Amino acid sequence: MLARHVTDPPPPVASFVPGVPDRLAEAIDRCLSKDPEARYPSGEAFAAAVAAALERRTAVAVRAFITEARQLSTATVMYAASASIALPLLVLRFLDVRDAQPRVAMVAGALAIVAAPVAVMLARVRRLVRAGFGHRDLTDALRAELFHRREELAFLYGEGPSRLERASRRVCYLTLAICVGIVVAIVRTPALAARPLVPIVWAAATIVALLAAVVARGRTEHRTDPKTERRLRFWSGPPGRWLFALARLRLRVTPPPGARGA
């Protein structure tokens, strides 16, 4: 055990605390490195690295990118809803039509529906990259925003689900079980469907389950900020890295004066 403690590298800090900023995690991991050359040469250097990781303010361009994403969230939801209706209709029409020319037009329309949001995101990312910022700058800012938002929500609503949220979940699960039980009973005994109380009980249980689910989901969103979590997962995952890699193609980076200032 002592030999492993001396030779084996310590696990990354981010594996224990997923929300820690990348630069702070790197500073701690470097301090704990087994290789003396990889560690900081002095305590002052380590303190400076930690201070830079903690006190580093998000640049204006990155903050503007995040603010624009919030402003576009409503339009994104409306576009996704419209696309979810238009694409299946195009597919059904494509299967009915036999002529080549209308089919080509439908394929082009479907590609345009899919490519439009990608083109908008790519243009926004190219503007950010042109200002001298990269993928890591954005993900660090999103992690910091999520961390601060969680602190605020924990102060307002406390840690963990509230009593109302837990009760709503239990009511939802119970009424769903009642609905499923009624359906199974009717399948096994069709004569039950003719009884007047059975449909009424099933409809009432369904309505209560939906209302309880809405209440539980609303309370969960109040204390967890799922929009920022989804935004962070998107930009820190493969789609975000792919968009930044594509945005750098044939792009000259010319940071404007004061682009990295607060």
N, C-alpha and C positions, 0 to 999 in steps of 0.2 A: 504493500500500500504506500509506503514512504517513497519507494522508487518511482511508482507511477505519479505520485504527487510532484516529484522533482522533474520528471521527463515528459509526461503527457501534457499537451497544451490544454489550457482551460477552455471550457465551452464558451461560445460567444455570448456576450451579455444580451444581445437581441433575442436569443433563443429562450431566455427566461422572462424578459420584459419586452414584448413585441412592440409596444408603443414608444420606446426610447428613441430619440433622434439619432440618425446614423452617425453624425460627427461625434456626439457624446459617447455612443457605444464604441466607436473606433478608438477614442482616447482611452477609455477604460480597458479595452482589449489590449491595446498597445502597452499599457502600464502593467498588465498581468502576463505579458509574453515571457516565455522561458528563455528566449534568446536575448542576451544583454544588449546586443546591437539594435534590436527592434524596439527596446524600451526608450523612454525619454531620457535624455542625458542628465536632467536635473529636475528637482521638484518645481522649480520656477517654470520650466518648459511645460511640464504636465499641467500646472495651474493655468498657464496661459492658454493651453489647448482647451481645457475645460471651460474657461471663461469665454473663449471665442465661440464654443459650441452652445453655451447657455445664453449669452448676451447677443448673439448674432440676430439682427432684425431682418425680417423678410423684406426683400427689395420691392420697389414700387412696381416693376414689371410683373413680378410673380404675384403680388397682391392683386394687381389689376386682372391678371389671368383668372385667379380664383373668384374674384367678384363677378367677372363676366360669366363664368360658369354658373354662378347662382342666378344671375339674371336670365340666362338661357334655359334654366331648368324647366320652367313652365312651357316654353315653346318646344323643348325637347319631348316632353310628355305628350303634348298635342300632336307633334309630328309622328311619334311612335304609334300613337293610337290610330292616326290616319293611315300610316303605312301598314299596320296590322290588318286593316280592312282592305286596302287597295291591293296588296300583294296576293292574298288568296283569290280575290276577284280576277286579277290578271291571270293567275294560274288556271282557274276554271275556264276562263275565256280562251286561254291558250290551248287547252285540251279540246275545246269544242270546234275551234277554227282549224280548217285544213289548208288554207292558202298560206304560201310562204311569206308573202309581204306583210300581212297583218301579224303573223307570228314574230317576225323580226322586229316590228314596231313594239309589240308587247314585251319582248325580251329587253329591248332598249329602254322602255319605260321602267321595267323592274330594276334594271341596273342603275338607272338614274335615281330611283327612290332609295336604293341602298347606298349609292355613292355620294349623295348630297350631304348627309351628316358627316361622312368621313372627310369630304372636302372642306367642310366648315372647320372641323377639329384640326385638320392638317394646316389650314391657313392660320389658325390661332397659335398652333405650336411653332410654326415657322416664324411668326412674329416674335415669339418668346425667345427662340433660338437666335434669331437675328440680333436681339438685344444683348446677347452674350450669356444666356442662361441655359441650363441643361435639365435633363430628366431628374437628376438628384436634387436640384434646387426646388423643383416643384413638389416632389414627394416629401422633402424635409418640411416645407411650408405647410403641406396638408397634414402631416403628422403633428406638427406643433399646434395647428388650429384644432385638430381633433382632441389633442391632449388638454388644451385650455378649455375647450367646450365641455369636455367630460368633467373637468373640475367644477365648472359653473353649474352643470346639471346635477352633479353630486351634492353641491351645496343647496340647490333648490329642492330637489326631490329625494335626496338621500341615496345611499348605496344599495343597489339591488332593487328588485321589484317591490312595489308597495303592496299593501293589503288588498286594495281595490284591484290591482293588476292580477295578483294571485287568485283572488276570488273569481274574477272574470274568466280567467283561464280554466279554472275548475268547472265553472258553470258551462262554459263552452264545450269542454270535453264530455261532461255529463249529458248535456242535451244532444250532442252528436251521437253518443252511445245509444241514447233513447231512439233517435231517428233510425240508426242502423238496425237496432233491435226490432223496431216496428216493420221495417222493410223485410228483414229476414223472416219475421213471423208471417207476414202476408205471403211471401214466396212459398213458405212451407204449408200455410193454411190459407188459401185464397178466400175462403168464406169470411175471414176477418175484415176484408176490405169493404164488405157490405154494412158493417156496423157503423153507426153514425159517429161515435166518439173517436174511432181510430184515425180517420183523416184529420179531425180537429186536433188531436193530440200531436200527430206528426207535424202539422203545419205550425202549431204553437212552439213545439220544440225546435223546429228549424228557424223560426224567427228569433227565438231567444238565443240560439247558438250564434246566429249572425250578429245580433246586437252585442253579445258578450265578446265575440271575436273583435268587433270594431273597437270596443272600449279597451280591451287588453292591448290591441295593437297601438291604439292612440297613446296609452300610458307608456308603452315601451318606446315609442318614438320620442316622447317627451324627455326621457332620461338617457337615451343612447345616441341621438343624432344619426340615424341610419343614412341620411343623404351624404354626409361627409365621409362616413365609413365606405359607402359604395364608391364615392369619387376617389378615395384613396386606393381602394382595391383595384379600380380600373387603371389609374395612372401608374401604380407601382407594379402592375402585372404585365404580361406579354403585350396586350394591346397598347398600353402607354409607351412601353419601350419601343415597339414597332413604329408608332407614330413619330417619336422623336428621332429614330434612326432614319425614317423616310424624310423627315423635315430637314435633316442636315444635308441631303443630297443636293449638290450644286447650289449651295447657299453660302454666301459670303457673310461672315459674322462681323458686324460693325457696331459695337456697343455705343449707344449715344452717350453724350456727357451726362454723368450722374445717374446712369442706368442702375448701378448697384447701390445707390444711396437709398436711405429710408425716406 
